[in-house]
Amino acid sequence: MKNLFKIASLVAIFSLFAACNDKGIFYSLENEELVQEKNNLNNSAIFSNMVKIGNYYFGNAGTKIYYRNISSDSTLDDWSELALPNGSDNTPVDANEPFSSYPAVTSMVQIGTELYISMSSASDSYFISGIFRVSPSDPSSVISSSWTPEIKTVVERTSTTHDSNIYRLFSTGTGLYINRVNFTYTSFNDNIPDTIPGGSSLFYTASPNLIDYDLNNTTSIDISTFAKYDADSEGVVENMIAKVENIVYDGTANYWLIINGESEGKLYKSTDATTFNPVAASPASVRYVDIFAYDATRLLLTDTAGLLHIYNGSAFRELTNSDVWLKGFARLDTLGTTNQLIIGTIANKTDTTNDGEGYVQLNVSSSDDGVWDWVDINFSDENNYLSSDLSGASITGFLADGDRLFAYTAANGVWINEVDQDDNTKRIWAIE
Amino acid sequence: MTKNIKLLLATLVFTFFRLGSVYAQEEGNEEEKPQQVDLYSLGDQNFAIHAGMFFPLFFFDPTPADGESAFAATKLTVGGAGSLMYEAYLNNNFKIGLEIGGIFAYSPNENPFFMVPITTRIAYEFHFGQFSLPLFWGMGINIITYQDEKNVQFLMKPGASLYWHFNSDWSFGGTLSYWVSPEIVPSDHSYDRIGNFLDFTLSARYHF
């Protein structure tokens, strides 16, 4: 018994001296590489989406849209703020009431060479929402009145129950989906909606520039049976229709839609953009985080269990990752790493921090998706990725453009991956 | 001769002979062997404060891959070091003590790196006139933090000091310490590294 105690004590003492992390602090220091800070953009900038139009990149950052030239020239690559519509000088509109201070840009998508945004603001008097478009070939010349209003709604705040609209846009490249979500308020001073959402509608148009504030020239898609919330914050059962999480188009044949109800997500598929049918055998008892149409038959779907589901047109296969969620996809082919996808991770909603785990890489080189699997060493592990805050960030999305890759995060700024100018045999990450 | 003059002469004669006997005694002592006096003994103690520079040297890889060097740069900057130390003398030369300190340095991406060593030490101290030269060997734990990571590791810390005795209470000098700090990664020993560092500090020591 005494010997056992001695052995246990020695093991306990030895374990005290052992490194607690996977690789050890000294190893991490030995392999730390310099992460360049370009000082092009505030490091706290949080993008929810990025697009490239012409010679410019655009990033949606809450109440702002930033843009920068695609040039690598340090005199041209700074990010600037794009002038947004103020809501009053964009005619025709159903009211000239301007947005209140700091309206939110609730979504931003690219349709051809135009930038479409949805905005929303709330003041003591009005809820104002709208959809606007602009052709930003020269973003520096864009002013408030340059934006063409597609939709603008003004809801007066009253002492009785009233609704406000929030628009969210999804692009298929040429077509546009509009998810209109109604939030219900019960009193004048009620800044917290009673229900999220109060109601939800979906519209599609193949000619986005022809829609108007009555949503004419769009096709209404009945999503009333897709997914629902069963109760509001006061426990009243109201069967609210859920907001759409994402809609993607594979470019040739299929449109995919995910929508989350109270505790379960639903996956729908359409071949004509407007007639959606549920996908059989889709993962149950989880909510969905993101989708990516790999090709005309295969779809990647992520859920709140941290799983990646690979759908091959008839069955789903799961790949486990960790308790972080997977969100945002990018192909690495144009970066010289063929047949590989990277997928961002975001913090599990049960966590109290924004910490994710950077990105993971999926090998899709086989024509047989049944053998697709994670790779052990990501394309930039050997360089400075593991030394950067990006490797522990929540990544909300990517933008791959030729030899350049952007990763935008929930709390750690916007990152760019390029060939190292000092050593063209390797790629490095830098923070914008 | 008056009585006063007689008294003065007697005093001078006595003084002469008295001084003569004193000088004779000192001349006689020069021929004797000097007696060695111990500066310290059991029960003497000192308290020292150190502050100075931290020099990261290299990491040693005990299991390097084929063709790769076992030595690698730490990539840390030169940093700062400081510590507090208590020692108790066992005799004039041997003493044992306890030291707690801290260092900081920065990584290439300016992330702060900290180590807090807590060591027990044994020292042998040479004495040369107004100077003393302790050689010491410290062993203990090293608490390391870097970004979100924290480790507790084993630490060996040999070194030497040189002090000048300002008075019986205070002595001042410098200390050079070499750090040997292995980091063991049980899940994959290819990540094991032995950290080798150096610190040089100015030291003030109070004896009591």
Interface residues (C-beta under 8 A of the other chain):
Chain A: L16 F17 A18 A19 C20 N21 D22 K23 G24 I25 F26 Y27 S28 L29 E30 E32 E33 L34 V35 S387 S388 G392
Chain B: F59 A72 A73 T74 K75 L76 S107 P108 N109 F113 I141 I144 Y146 D148 E149 K150 N151 V152 Q153 F154 P182 E183 I184 V185 P186 S187 D188 Y191 D192 R193 G195
